[in-house]
Amino acid sequence: MEMLGAIMTFGAVLFGLLALYMPIAQMNMDQYAVRVRPRKKVEIVAGEVQKESVLLTTLKSIGDSVIGALPQVIDERSKVLLMHANYRTPAHLSTFIGVKTVAVVVVEFLVIFSGMDILLKVVALGGAAFVAWTMPNFFLSSRVKRRQNQILRELPTVIDLLIVCAQAGLGLIVCIDKVQKEVRDTCPELTSELEQMIQDVKVFAKSVPVALKDMGERCGVEDITQLASSLISAESKGSDISYPLRQQAIALRDKLKRKKEEEASKTPVKMVPVIMAFVMPLILCPMLGPAIITIMTALQPMMNPK
């Protein structure tokens, strides 16, 4: 028994020493691996990598806990908005759910400790929770709209370069690969999507029609979906892809022109509240001020009779 106890004690001490030494050994191994063969970074092509910070890490942990307890909180609307906003990693989804949870908790805390009646608090708790849970979707929708507008502004330039490459006799995938390398700095949003499409074809062995369709679904832009459909049709028939690209470029420029004209026509209507709030008081005060003073001076004896 004494021998067995000594062996067990020796094993426990050895296990404890190994547990203490493992982090140091792992660090030395990582340093050696960096010197001999650099570790390849995991790249996410079409999708922003979440930044590392204490706040985001805390929100991600809260989101993971909520998703683990209630998987039903992940709705399709939030997933689609995150995909269109270029937030496509699981960390982004967990962080978004964490933001919603924190918003609900803060709003419920304010309602509970407010000075309202008990019955009014009970009624307000449900409405406040619903508003706090859905409010982050509106901010995410604004991000999606800005990104889609940016993609629409970049699309004519990309289409023009694709036409040049197609007229030079290059294939569709070669054209897209060459163009996305050339416009990486000027068209960053659309370049990431084109690069993801090239990766889907070359790495994941997707067919060109499926990759084009997936790119249209990722962006959520109707013009890219129409462009993908026209390119799929031209590719399947074996015809020249420059003609549908040219027609799509003309239609897209006309659409952007009409959109700018519509925004310009709305400018006078948008200026009315600004004029009423800031310009009209400056005009009415000098005009009506003396008249109001004169009327008040004339009515003062009648209002204060002796």
Phi and psi restraints in degrees (value plus and minus 20) as a CYANA .aco file:
   2 GLU   PHI     -84.6   -44.6
   2 GLU   PSI     -59.4   -19.4
   3 MET   PHI     -83.4   -43.4
   3 MET   PSI     -61.5   -21.5
   4 LEU   PHI     -85.2   -45.2
   4 LEU   PSI     -59.6   -19.6
   5 GLY   PHI     -85.1   -45.1
   5 GLY   PSI     -59.3   -19.3
   6 ALA   PHI     -85.7   -45.7
   6 ALA   PSI     -59.8   -19.8
   7 ILE   PHI     -85.2   -45.2
   7 ILE   PSI     -62.4   -22.4
   8 MET   PHI     -85.4   -45.4
   8 MET   PSI     -59.6   -19.6
   9 THR   PHI     -84.3   -44.3
   9 THR   PSI     -63.4   -23.4
  10 PHE   PHI     -82.9   -42.9
  10 PHE   PSI     -60.2   -20.2
  11 GLY   PHI     -85.6   -45.6
  11 GLY   PSI     -59.5   -19.5
  12 ALA   PHI     -86.2   -46.2
  12 ALA   PSI     -62.5   -22.5
  13 VAL   PHI     -84.2   -44.2
  13 VAL   PSI     -61.6   -21.6
  14 LEU   PHI     -84.5   -44.5
  14 LEU   PSI     -60.8   -20.8
  15 PHE   PHI     -83.9   -43.9
  15 PHE   PSI     -60.4   -20.4
  16 GLY   PHI     -85.1   -45.1
  16 GLY   PSI     -60.9   -20.9
  17 LEU   PHI     -84.8   -44.8
  17 LEU   PSI     -60.8   -20.8
  18 LEU   PHI     -84.4   -44.4
  18 LEU   PSI     -58.5   -18.5
  19 ALA   PHI     -85.2   -45.2
  19 ALA   PSI     -56.2   -16.2
  20 LEU   PHI     -93.3   -53.3
  20 LEU   PSI     -50.7   -10.7
  21 TYR   PHI    -105.0   -65.0
  21 TYR   PSI     -41.1    -1.1
  22 MET   PHI     -79.5   -39.5
  22 MET   PSI     -64.7   -24.7
  23 PRO   PHI     -80.8   -40.8
  23 PRO   PSI     -59.6   -19.6
  24 ILE   PHI     -86.5   -46.5
  24 ILE   PSI     -62.3   -22.3
  25 ALA   PHI     -84.8   -44.8
  25 ALA   PSI     -59.8   -19.8
  26 GLN   PHI     -84.8   -44.8
  26 GLN   PSI     -59.4   -19.4
  27 MET   PHI     -84.1   -44.1
  27 MET   PSI     -62.6   -22.6
  28 ASN   PHI     -86.2   -46.2
  28 ASN   PSI     -58.4   -18.4
  29 MET   PHI     -84.8   -44.8
  29 MET   PSI     -60.0   -20.0
  30 ASP   PHI     -84.6   -44.6
  30 ASP   PSI     -60.9   -20.9
  31 GLN   PHI     -84.4   -44.4
  31 GLN   PSI     -62.0   -22.0
  32 TYR   PHI     -84.7   -44.7
  32 TYR   PSI     -60.2   -20.2
  33 ALA   PHI     -84.3   -44.3
  33 ALA   PSI     -55.5   -15.5
  34 VAL   PHI     -87.2   -47.2
  34 VAL   PSI     -57.1   -17.1
  35 ARG   PHI     -91.2   -51.2
  35 ARG   PSI     -58.4   -18.4
  36 VAL   PHI    -104.0   -64.0
  36 VAL   PSI     -71.9   -31.9
  37 ARG   PHI    -161.6  -121.6
  37 ARG   PSI      90.2   130.2
  38 PRO   PHI     -78.6   -38.6
  38 PRO   PSI     118.6   158.6
  39 ARG   PHI     -93.3   -53.3
  39 ARG   PSI     109.4   149.4
  40 LYS   PHI     -94.2   -54.2
  40 LYS   PSI     110.8   150.8
  41 LYS   PHI     -97.3   -57.3
  41 LYS   PSI     123.7   163.7
  42 VAL   PHI    -100.2   -60.2
  42 VAL   PSI      96.8   136.8
  43 GLU   PHI    -124.4   -84.4
  43 GLU   PSI     114.3   154.3
  44 ILE   PHI    -129.4   -89.4
  44 ILE   PSI      89.5   129.5
  45 VAL   PHI     -91.2   -51.2
  45 VAL   PSI     -87.7   -47.7
  46 ALA   PHI    -118.6   -78.6
  46 ALA   PSI      57.1    97.1
  47 GLY   PHI     147.6   187.6
  47 GLY   PSI     107.4   147.4
  48 GLU   PHI     -92.5   -52.5
  48 GLU   PSI     121.1   161.1
  49 VAL   PHI    -104.9   -64.9
  49 VAL   PSI     112.8   152.8
  50 GLN   PHI     -87.5   -47.5
  50 GLN   PSI     117.1   157.1
  51 LYS   PHI     -91.9   -51.9
  51 LYS   PSI     134.0   174.0
  52 GLU   PHI    -115.2   -75.2
  52 GLU   PSI      97.9   137.9
  53 SER   PHI    -175.1  -135.1
  53 SER   PSI     142.9   182.9
  54 VAL   PHI     -86.0   -46.0
  54 VAL   PSI     -61.1   -21.1
  55 LEU   PHI     -84.1   -44.1
  55 LEU   PSI     -67.8   -27.8
  56 LEU   PHI     -86.1   -46.1
  56 LEU   PSI     -57.1   -17.1
  57 THR   PHI     -84.6   -44.6
  57 THR   PSI     -60.1   -20.1
  58 THR   PHI     -85.4   -45.4
  58 THR   PSI     -64.3   -24.3
  59 LEU   PHI     -83.7   -43.7
  59 LEU   PSI     -57.3   -17.3
  60 LYS   PHI     -85.4   -45.4
  60 LYS   PSI     -60.3   -20.3
  61 SER   PHI     -84.9   -44.9
  61 SER   PSI     -60.4   -20.4
  62 ILE   PHI     -83.8   -43.8
  62 ILE   PSI     -63.6   -23.6
  63 GLY   PHI     -83.3   -43.3
  63 GLY   PSI     -59.9   -19.9
  64 ASP   PHI     -83.5   -43.5
  64 ASP   PSI     -59.0   -19.0
  65 SER   PHI     -86.1   -46.1
  65 SER   PSI     -61.8   -21.8
  66 VAL   PHI     -87.4   -47.4
  66 VAL   PSI     -61.7   -21.7
  67 ILE   PHI     -85.6   -45.6
  67 ILE   PSI     -58.5   -18.5
  68 GLY   PHI     -85.5   -45.5
  68 GLY   PSI     -55.9   -15.9
  69 ALA   PHI    -102.2   -62.2
  69 ALA   PSI     -59.7   -19.7
  70 LEU   PHI    -151.7  -111.7
  70 LEU   PSI      66.3   106.3
  71 PRO   PHI     -85.1   -45.1
  71 PRO   PSI     -36.0     4.0
  72 GLN   PHI     -90.9   -50.9
  72 GLN   PSI     -31.4     8.6
  73 VAL   PHI     -90.4   -50.4
  73 VAL   PSI     -36.0     4.0
  74 ILE   PHI    -104.0   -64.0
  74 ILE   PSI      83.8   123.8
  75 ASP   PHI    -118.6   -78.6
  75 ASP   PSI     141.1   181.1
  76 GLU   PHI     -87.0   -47.0
  76 GLU   PSI     -53.5   -13.5
  77 ARG   PHI     -81.1   -41.1
  77 ARG   PSI     -65.3   -25.3
  78 SER   PHI     -85.4   -45.4
  78 SER   PSI     -59.7   -19.7
  79 LYS   PHI     -84.6   -44.6
  79 LYS   PSI     -60.6   -20.6
  80 VAL   PHI     -87.1   -47.1
  80 VAL   PSI     -62.7   -22.7
  81 LEU   PHI     -83.4   -43.4
  81 LEU   PSI     -62.0   -22.0
  82 LEU   PHI     -83.7   -43.7
  82 LEU   PSI     -58.5   -18.5
  83 MET   PHI     -86.2   -46.2
  83 MET   PSI     -64.1   -24.1
  84 HIS   PHI     -89.4   -49.4
  84 HIS   PSI     -47.3    -7.3
  85 ALA   PHI    -104.6   -64.6
  85 ALA   PSI     -16.6    23.4
  86 ASN   PHI      52.7    92.7
  86 ASN   PSI       3.7    43.7
  87 TYR   PHI    -127.6   -87.6
  87 TYR   PSI      68.2   108.2
  88 ARG   PHI    -136.4   -96.4
  88 ARG   PSI     -14.2    25.8
  89 THR   PHI    -111.6   -71.6
  89 THR   PSI     137.3   177.3
  90 PRO   PHI     -79.7   -39.7
  90 PRO   PSI     -48.6    -8.6
  91 ALA   PHI     -84.8   -44.8
  91 ALA   PSI     -57.8   -17.8
  92 HIS   PHI     -85.4   -45.4
  92 HIS   PSI     -61.1   -21.1
  93 LEU   PHI     -83.5   -43.5
  93 LEU   PSI     -64.3   -24.3
  94 SER   PHI     -84.1   -44.1
  94 SER   PSI     -60.7   -20.7
  95 THR   PHI     -85.2   -45.2
  95 THR   PSI     -59.3   -19.3
  96 PHE   PHI     -84.8   -44.8
  96 PHE   PSI     -62.6   -22.6
  97 ILE   PHI     -85.4   -45.4
  97 ILE   PSI     -55.9   -15.9
  98 GLY   PHI     -84.8   -44.8
  98 GLY   PSI     -59.2   -19.2
  99 VAL   PHI     -82.5   -42.5
  99 VAL   PSI     -63.6   -23.6
 100 LYS   PHI     -82.5   -42.5
 100 LYS   PSI     -62.8   -22.8
 101 THR   PHI     -84.2   -44.2
 101 THR   PSI     -64.4   -24.4
 102 VAL   PHI     -83.5   -43.5
 102 VAL   PSI     -60.3   -20.3
 103 ALA   PHI     -81.6   -41.6
 103 ALA   PSI     -62.2   -22.2
 104 VAL   PHI     -84.9   -44.9
 104 VAL   PSI     -63.4   -23.4
 105 VAL   PHI     -84.1   -44.1
 105 VAL   PSI     -63.3   -23.3
 106 VAL   PHI     -84.2   -44.2
 106 VAL   PSI     -65.2   -25.2
 107 VAL   PHI     -85.5   -45.5
 107 VAL   PSI     -61.8   -21.8
 108 GLU   PHI     -83.9   -43.9
 108 GLU   PSI     -58.0   -18.0
 109 PHE   PHI     -82.9   -42.9
 109 PHE   PSI     -63.1   -23.1
 110 LEU   PHI     -85.4   -45.4
 110 LEU   PSI     -57.6   -17.6
 111 VAL   PHI     -88.7   -48.7
 111 VAL   PSI     -61.7   -21.7
 112 ILE   PHI     -84.4   -44.4
 112 ILE   PSI     -61.7   -21.7
 113 PHE   PHI    -114.4   -74.4
 113 PHE   PSI      -2.4    37.6
 114 SER   PHI    -103.8   -63.8
 114 SER   PSI     153.5   193.5
 115 GLY   PHI    -111.4   -71.4
 115 GLY   PSI       1.7    41.7
 116 MET   PHI     -99.9   -59.9
 116 MET   PSI     145.4   185.4
 117 ASP   PHI     -89.4   -49.4
 117 ASP   PSI     142.6   182.6
 118 ILE   PHI     -82.6   -42.6
 118 ILE   PSI     -65.3   -25.3
 119 LEU   PHI     -83.9   -43.9
 119 LEU   PSI     -61.0   -21.0
 120 LEU   PHI     -87.8   -47.8
 120 LEU   PSI     -53.4   -13.4
 121 LYS   PHI     -84.9   -44.9
 121 LYS   PSI     -63.5   -23.5
 122 VAL   PHI     -81.8   -41.8
 122 VAL   PSI     -59.8   -19.8
 123 VAL   PHI     -89.4   -49.4
 123 VAL   PSI     -58.5   -18.5
 124 ALA   PHI     -95.6   -55.6
 124 ALA   PSI     -42.5    -2.5
 125 LEU   PHI     -81.7   -41.7
 125 LEU   PSI     -65.9   -25.9
 126 GLY   PHI     -86.6   -46.6
 126 GLY   PSI     -65.1   -25.1
 127 GLY   PHI     -85.3   -45.3
 127 GLY   PSI     -60.1   -20.1
 128 ALA   PHI     -86.0   -46.0
 128 ALA   PSI     -58.8   -18.8
 129 ALA   PHI     -85.0   -45.0
 129 ALA   PSI     -61.3   -21.3
 130 PHE   PHI     -84.4   -44.4
 130 PHE   PSI     -64.0   -24.0
 131 VAL   PHI     -85.3   -45.3
 131 VAL   PSI     -63.0   -23.0
 132 ALA   PHI     -86.8   -46.8
 132 ALA   PSI     -52.8   -12.8
 133 TRP   PHI     -94.7   -54.7
 133 TRP   PSI     -54.3   -14.3
 134 THR   PHI    -111.1   -71.1
 134 THR   PSI     -35.7     4.3
 135 MET   PHI     -82.4   -42.4
 135 MET   PSI     -60.7   -20.7
 136 PRO   PHI     -80.1   -40.1
 136 PRO   PSI     -45.1    -5.1
 137 ASN   PHI     -84.1   -44.1
 137 ASN   PSI     -52.9   -12.9
 138 PHE   PHI     -88.2   -48.2
 138 PHE   PSI     -61.5   -21.5
 139 PHE   PHI     -85.7   -45.7
 139 PHE   PSI     -58.3   -18.3
 140 LEU   PHI     -87.4   -47.4
 140 LEU   PSI     -55.7   -15.7
 141 SER   PHI     -84.6   -44.6
 141 SER   PSI     -58.0   -18.0
 142 SER   PHI     -84.5   -44.5
 142 SER   PSI     -57.9   -17.9
 143 ARG   PHI     -84.2   -44.2
 143 ARG   PSI     -61.1   -21.1
 144 VAL   PHI     -83.5   -43.5
 144 VAL   PSI     -62.2   -22.2
 145 LYS   PHI     -84.6   -44.6
 145 LYS   PSI     -61.8   -21.8
 146 ARG   PHI     -83.5   -43.5
 146 ARG   PSI     -61.8   -21.8
 147 ARG   PHI     -88.3   -48.3
 147 ARG   PSI     -59.8   -19.8
 148 GLN   PHI     -86.1   -46.1
 148 GLN   PSI     -57.8   -17.8
 149 ASN   PHI     -85.2   -45.2
 149 ASN   PSI     -58.1   -18.1
 150 GLN   PHI     -84.7   -44.7
 150 GLN   PSI     -60.0   -20.0
 151 ILE   PHI     -84.6   -44.6
 151 ILE   PSI     -60.1   -20.1
 152 LEU   PHI     -84.4   -44.4
 152 LEU   PSI     -55.7   -15.7
 153 ARG   PHI     -90.4   -50.4
 153 ARG   PSI     -52.0   -12.0
 154 GLU   PHI    -102.4   -62.4
 154 GLU   PSI     -41.7    -1.7
 155 LEU   PHI     -83.5   -43.5
 155 LEU   PSI     -62.3   -22.3
 156 PRO   PHI     -79.4   -39.4
 156 PRO   PSI     -59.1   -19.1
 157 THR   PHI     -83.6   -43.6
 157 THR   PSI     -63.7   -23.7
 158 VAL   PHI     -84.6   -44.6
 158 VAL   PSI     -61.3   -21.3
 159 ILE   PHI     -84.6   -44.6
 159 ILE   PSI     -60.9   -20.9
 160 ASP   PHI     -80.9   -40.9
 160 ASP   PSI     -62.3   -22.3
 161 LEU   PHI     -88.5   -48.5
 161 LEU   PSI     -55.1   -15.1
 162 LEU   PHI     -84.3   -44.3
 162 LEU   PSI     -56.9   -16.9
 163 ILE   PHI     -83.6   -43.6
 163 ILE   PSI     -63.2   -23.2
 164 VAL   PHI     -81.1   -41.1
 164 VAL   PSI     -64.7   -24.7
 165 CYS   PHI     -87.3   -47.3
 165 CYS   PSI     -58.2   -18.2
 166 ALA   PHI     -87.4   -47.4
 166 ALA   PSI     -58.2   -18.2
 167 GLN   PHI     -89.8   -49.8
 167 GLN   PSI     -40.8    -0.8
 168 ALA   PHI    -100.5   -60.5
 168 ALA   PSI     -23.1    16.9
 169 GLY   PHI      76.3   116.3
 169 GLY   PSI      -7.6    32.4
 170 LEU   PHI    -104.5   -64.5
 170 LEU   PSI     134.6   174.6
 171 GLY   PHI     -96.8   -56.8
 171 GLY   PSI     153.6   193.6
 172 LEU   PHI     -85.3   -45.3
 172 LEU   PSI     -69.0   -29.0
 173 ILE   PHI     -86.1   -46.1
 173 ILE   PSI     -59.4   -19.4
 174 VAL   PHI     -84.5   -44.5
 174 VAL   PSI     -59.9   -19.9
 175 CYS   PHI     -81.6   -41.6
 175 CYS   PSI     -67.4   -27.4
 176 ILE   PHI     -85.1   -45.1
 176 ILE   PSI     -60.8   -20.8
 177 ASP   PHI     -83.6   -43.6
 177 ASP   PSI     -61.2   -21.2
 178 LYS   PHI     -90.6   -50.6
 178 LYS   PSI     -60.3   -20.3
 179 VAL   PHI     -88.6   -48.6
 179 VAL   PSI     -61.9   -21.9
 180 GLN   PHI     -87.1   -47.1
 180 GLN   PSI     -43.7    -3.7
 181 LYS   PHI     -97.0   -57.0
 181 LYS   PSI     -49.4    -9.4
 182 GLU   PHI    -101.1   -61.1
 182 GLU   PSI     -51.0   -11.0
 183 VAL   PHI    -127.5   -87.5
 183 VAL   PSI       5.2    45.2
 184 ARG   PHI     -82.1   -42.1
 184 ARG   PSI     -56.0   -16.0
 185 ASP   PHI    -107.1   -67.1
 185 ASP   PSI     -54.9   -14.9
 186 THR   PHI    -105.9   -65.9
 186 THR   PSI     -48.3    -8.3
 187 CYS   PHI    -149.0  -109.0
 187 CYS   PSI      51.3    91.3
 188 PRO   PHI     -88.5   -48.5
 188 PRO   PSI     -58.4   -18.4
 189 GLU   PHI     -86.4   -46.4
 189 GLU   PSI     -69.6   -29.6
 190 LEU   PHI     -91.6   -51.6
 190 LEU   PSI     -49.6    -9.6
 191 THR   PHI     -83.3   -43.3
 191 THR   PSI     -61.0   -21.0
 192 SER   PHI     -82.9   -42.9
 192 SER   PSI     -58.1   -18.1
 193 GLU   PHI     -89.3   -49.3
 193 GLU   PSI     -61.0   -21.0
 194 LEU   PHI     -85.2   -45.2
 194 LEU   PSI     -58.2   -18.2
 195 GLU   PHI     -86.0   -46.0
 195 GLU   PSI     -58.6   -18.6
 196 GLN   PHI     -84.6   -44.6
 196 GLN   PSI     -57.8   -17.8
 197 MET   PHI     -84.4   -44.4
 197 MET   PSI     -62.9   -22.9
 198 ILE   PHI     -81.7   -41.7
 198 ILE   PSI     -59.9   -19.9
 199 GLN   PHI     -86.4   -46.4
 199 GLN   PSI     -58.3   -18.3
 200 ASP   PHI     -81.0   -41.0
 200 ASP   PSI     -57.7   -17.7
 201 VAL   PHI     -96.4   -56.4
 201 VAL   PSI     -65.2   -25.2
 202 LYS   PHI    -103.0   -63.0
 202 LYS   PSI     -58.0   -18.0
 203 VAL   PHI    -114.0   -74.0
 203 VAL   PSI     -68.4   -28.4
 204 PHE   PHI    -113.4   -73.4
 204 PHE   PSI     -15.7    24.3
 205 ALA   PHI      37.8    77.8
 205 ALA   PSI      16.7    56.7
 206 LYS   PHI    -102.1   -62.1
 206 LYS   PSI     131.2   171.2
 207 SER   PHI     -93.9   -53.9
 207 SER   PSI     139.9   179.9
 208 VAL   PHI     -81.4   -41.4
 208 VAL   PSI     -65.1   -25.1
 209 PRO   PHI     -79.4   -39.4
 209 PRO   PSI     -61.5   -21.5
 210 VAL   PHI     -86.6   -46.6
 210 VAL   PSI     -60.8   -20.8
 211 ALA   PHI     -85.4   -45.4
 211 ALA   PSI     -60.1   -20.1
 212 LEU   PHI     -84.6   -44.6
 212 LEU   PSI     -62.1   -22.1
 213 LYS   PHI     -85.4   -45.4
 213 LYS   PSI     -59.9   -19.9
 214 ASP   PHI     -84.9   -44.9
 214 ASP   PSI     -56.6   -16.6
 215 MET   PHI     -84.5   -44.5
 215 MET   PSI     -60.7   -20.7
 216 GLY   PHI     -83.5   -43.5
 216 GLY   PSI     -58.8   -18.8
 217 GLU   PHI     -90.2   -50.2
 217 GLU   PSI     -55.6   -15.6
 218 ARG   PHI     -86.1   -46.1
 218 ARG   PSI     -60.0   -20.0
 219 CYS   PHI     -98.3   -58.3
 219 CYS   PSI     -55.7   -15.7
 220 GLY   PHI      52.4    92.4
 220 GLY   PSI       2.9    42.9
 221 VAL   PHI    -126.2   -86.2
 221 VAL   PSI     106.4   146.4
 222 GLU   PHI     -85.5   -45.5
 222 GLU   PSI     -54.5   -14.5
 223 ASP   PHI     -86.8   -46.8
 223 ASP   PSI     -55.8   -15.8
 224 ILE   PHI     -89.0   -49.0
 224 ILE   PSI     -56.7   -16.7
 225 THR   PHI     -83.7   -43.7
 225 THR   PSI     -62.1   -22.1
 226 GLN   PHI     -86.2   -46.2
 226 GLN   PSI     -60.1   -20.1
 227 LEU   PHI     -83.0   -43.0
 227 LEU   PSI     -61.5   -21.5
 228 ALA   PHI     -83.3   -43.3
 228 ALA   PSI     -59.9   -19.9
 229 SER   PHI     -85.0   -45.0
 229 SER   PSI     -62.7   -22.7
 230 SER   PHI     -87.1   -47.1
 230 SER   PSI     -57.9   -17.9
 231 LEU   PHI     -89.1   -49.1
 231 LEU   PSI     -57.4   -17.4
 232 ILE   PHI     -83.4   -43.4
 232 ILE   PSI     -62.3   -22.3
 233 SER   PHI     -84.0   -44.0
 233 SER   PSI     -65.1   -25.1
 234 ALA   PHI     -86.5   -46.5
 234 ALA   PSI     -57.6   -17.6
 235 GLU   PHI     -88.3   -48.3
 235 GLU   PSI     -58.2   -18.2
 236 SER   PHI     -89.5   -49.5
 236 SER   PSI     -52.6   -12.6
 237 LYS   PHI    -104.7   -64.7
 237 LYS   PSI     -32.2     7.8
 238 GLY   PHI      55.5    95.5
 238 GLY   PSI       0.3    40.3
 239 SER   PHI    -110.7   -70.7
 239 SER   PSI     156.3   196.3
 240 ASP   PHI     -91.6   -51.6
 240 ASP   PSI     108.9   148.9
 241 ILE   PHI    -103.7   -63.7
 241 ILE   PSI     -27.0    13.0
 242 SER   PHI     -90.4   -50.4
 242 SER   PSI     -51.0   -11.0
 243 TYR   PHI     -87.5   -47.5
 243 TYR   PSI     -71.7   -31.7
 244 PRO   PHI     -82.5   -42.5
 244 PRO   PSI     -52.0   -12.0
 245 LEU   PHI     -85.3   -45.3
 245 LEU   PSI     -62.1   -22.1
 246 ARG   PHI     -85.1   -45.1
 246 ARG   PSI     -63.3   -23.3
 247 GLN   PHI     -83.6   -43.6
 247 GLN   PSI     -59.4   -19.4
 248 GLN   PHI     -86.8   -46.8
 248 GLN   PSI     -57.9   -17.9
 249 ALA   PHI     -84.9   -44.9
 249 ALA   PSI     -62.3   -22.3
 250 ILE   PHI     -83.4   -43.4
 250 ILE   PSI     -65.6   -25.6
 251 ALA   PHI     -84.4   -44.4
 251 ALA   PSI     -58.2   -18.2
 252 LEU   PHI     -88.4   -48.4
 252 LEU   PSI     -61.2   -21.2
 253 ARG   PHI     -85.9   -45.9
 253 ARG   PSI     -58.2   -18.2
 254 ASP   PHI     -83.2   -43.2
 254 ASP   PSI     -60.4   -20.4
 255 LYS   PHI     -84.5   -44.5
 255 LYS   PSI     -64.4   -24.4
 256 LEU   PHI     -84.5   -44.5
 256 LEU   PSI     -56.9   -16.9
 257 LYS   PHI     -85.1   -45.1
 257 LYS   PSI     -65.1   -25.1
 258 ARG   PHI     -84.3   -44.3
 258 ARG   PSI     -54.8   -14.8
 259 LYS   PHI     -86.1   -46.1
 259 LYS   PSI     -61.9   -21.9
 260 LYS   PHI     -85.8   -45.8
 260 LYS   PSI     -60.1   -20.1
 261 GLU   PHI     -84.1   -44.1
 261 GLU   PSI     -57.9   -17.9
 262 GLU   PHI     -85.8   -45.8
 262 GLU   PSI     -61.8   -21.8
 263 GLU   PHI     -84.6   -44.6
 263 GLU   PSI     -57.4   -17.4
 264 ALA   PHI     -87.0   -47.0
 264 ALA   PSI     -56.0   -16.0
 265 SER   PHI     -89.8   -49.8
 265 SER   PSI     -43.3    -3.3
 266 LYS   PHI    -103.7   -63.7
 266 LYS   PSI     -29.3    10.7
 267 THR   PHI     -82.1   -42.1
 267 THR   PSI     -65.7   -25.7
 268 PRO   PHI     -79.3   -39.3
 268 PRO   PSI     -57.7   -17.7
 269 VAL   PHI     -86.3   -46.3
 269 VAL   PSI     -59.4   -19.4
 270 LYS   PHI     -89.9   -49.9
 270 LYS   PSI     -43.4    -3.4
 271 MET   PHI    -100.7   -60.7
 271 MET   PSI     -34.5     5.5
 272 VAL   PHI     -81.8   -41.8
 272 VAL   PSI     -69.5   -29.5
 273 PRO   PHI     -81.6   -41.6
 273 PRO   PSI     -55.9   -15.9
 274 VAL   PHI     -85.2   -45.2
 274 VAL   PSI     -63.4   -23.4
 275 ILE   PHI     -84.4   -44.4
 275 ILE   PSI     -63.8   -23.8
 276 MET   PHI     -85.4   -45.4
 276 MET   PSI     -52.1   -12.1
 277 ALA   PHI    -106.5   -66.5
 277 ALA   PSI     -54.5   -14.5
 278 PHE   PHI    -137.0   -97.0
 278 PHE   PSI     -49.3    -9.3
 279 VAL   PHI    -115.3   -75.3
 279 VAL   PSI     -65.3   -25.3
 280 MET   PHI     -81.4   -41.4
 280 MET   PSI     -60.1   -20.1
 281 PRO   PHI     -79.5   -39.5
 281 PRO   PSI     -56.3   -16.3
 282 LEU   PHI     -88.1   -48.1
 282 LEU   PSI     -47.1    -7.1
 283 ILE   PHI    -104.5   -64.5
 283 ILE   PSI     -61.2   -21.2
 284 LEU   PHI     -95.3   -55.3
 284 LEU   PSI     -52.7   -12.7
 285 CYS   PHI     -82.2   -42.2
 285 CYS   PSI     -69.4   -29.4
 286 PRO   PHI     -85.8   -45.8
 286 PRO   PSI     -51.4   -11.4
 287 MET   PHI     -97.1   -57.1
 287 MET   PSI     -65.7   -25.7
 288 LEU   PHI    -115.3   -75.3
 288 LEU   PSI     -35.3     4.7
 289 GLY   PHI     -79.0   -39.0
 289 GLY   PSI     -73.9   -33.9
 290 PRO   PHI     -81.0   -41.0
 290 PRO   PSI     -57.8   -17.8
 291 ALA   PHI     -85.3   -45.3
 291 ALA   PSI     -60.6   -20.6
 292 ILE   PHI     -85.3   -45.3
 292 ILE   PSI     -60.3   -20.3
 293 ILE   PHI     -84.5   -44.5
 293 ILE   PSI     -61.4   -21.4
 294 THR   PHI     -84.3   -44.3
 294 THR   PSI     -62.7   -22.7
 295 ILE   PHI     -85.8   -45.8
 295 ILE   PSI     -60.8   -20.8
 296 MET   PHI     -86.7   -46.7
 296 MET   PSI     -57.7   -17.7
 297 THR   PHI     -85.5   -45.5
 297 THR   PSI     -58.4   -18.4
 298 ALA   PHI     -91.1   -51.1
 298 ALA   PSI     -53.0   -13.0
 299 LEU   PHI    -107.2   -67.2
 299 LEU   PSI     -30.8     9.2
 300 GLN   PHI     -83.2   -43.2
 300 GLN   PSI     -60.2   -20.2
 301 PRO   PHI     -84.0   -44.0
 301 PRO   PSI     -52.9   -12.9
 302 MET   PHI     -93.4   -53.4
 302 MET   PSI     -52.7   -12.7
 303 MET   PHI     -99.0   -59.0
 303 MET   PSI     -46.8    -6.8
 304 ASN   PHI    -143.3  -103.3
 304 ASN   PSI      51.5    91.5
 305 PRO   PHI     -91.1   -51.1
 305 PRO   PSI     126.6   166.6
